[in-house]
């Protein structure tokens, strides 16, 4: 499979930034910003769950601001104001450029003996460990991630690190053993592991001797010096809420399937919509009569679908009967499941859903999605998304230091990539829709 990744590229011809500890500004005339500044000051004495809850309140306040106000208030914050990183986080979520790089008074990333960065910020490790479940139940998901990573690696003509793959077997104990072995063998950066439990177990150790880019979100935040990148349902739900909020939708009907990923997506959607001053009405994808929701006081001015495409097709007539067919509709990428026949999928025309940038534009170091799909089984169908994810894992690894100091993002295969002040890689997806039953990019697919 490694040879296949090399062939594909031939065709194409982590760190966390710790919060600052300066004195927060309270001079803003904006009520939400002033209240957020007060919470920042109070949060300096908090830790653990209390600190996390306080941070969520700050983000909720800042999320209520429109784009222009948020950008203006962020620009007005003085250097070292700890409120700035919170405001920057919200800007990054919306795919908006930062007035200046994130404040990094406690930047602790150690580039070791890496050669200096290239002019575009390219500065990969010297020896790189990749932790993936090459055996076990997660090995099928790991294969396209591995191949996408190798496609990016071999697509780079400049200095590349020595790469060693370590099998985690998809277990927490396997991930710990693989990480410890990678650290002992002199790797100066680690990519992976892939499973949530694996990531959680490593992050719970706190201080780690070698910086890593985890390929999932754990149940704790990345420790100092670590980063996390994922294609989580929560990220898609939050992005969908931002998409509708930016189009004026305040009362949204959420129709969700009863499975774990879609429950997580709809929960994140509701939380983000609430942060932005919206209200969500939630129902199951098995609900037959949707008219009572449309008849409620205030009505419905947007629809979020956390369902498979086959289920969404059955929902369209019900939405029409309820008078909701003309409302803005957005879905998770799960919408693509059960689609592929244009004659059947015409009924989905106009629904927006997050997609990989790779499907709508060229990405340096990769051939077109269609060309790659013709060469590698792991670059087509449902695996294509994980292939793009693996490619971006390489890209982040090579440009992580640059990303941390940048005011805009990095064009990746899954979207525009940036990193916030807590070590989470933010992904602004491209957006697609169906037109005559065929997937096409929206005119503003890259919101940046």
Secondary structure, DSSP 4 states (H G I P E B T S, - for coil): -HHHHHHHHHHT-----PPP-SPPP---S-HHHHHHHHHHHHHTT--HHHHHHHHHHHHHHHHTS-HHHHHHHHHHSPTT-THHHHHHHHHHHTT---SSPPP-TT-----TTPPPPPTT-----SEEEEEE--SSTTHHHHHHHHHHHHHHHHT--S---EEEEEE-TTSHHHHHHHHHHHHHTT-SEEE---SHHHHHHHHTT-S-SS-EEESS--SSPPPTT-EE----HHHHHHHHHHHHHTTT--EEEEEE-SSHHHHHHHHHHHHHHHHTT-EEEEEETT-S--HHHHTSTT---EEEEES-HHHHHHHHHHHHHTT-TTSEEEE-GGGGTT---HHHHGGGBT-EEEE-GGGTS--TT---HHHHHHH-GGGSTTHHHHHHHHHHHHHHHHHHHHHHT-SS-EE-SSSEEEE-TTSBEEEE-EEEEEETTEEEE-TT-S--
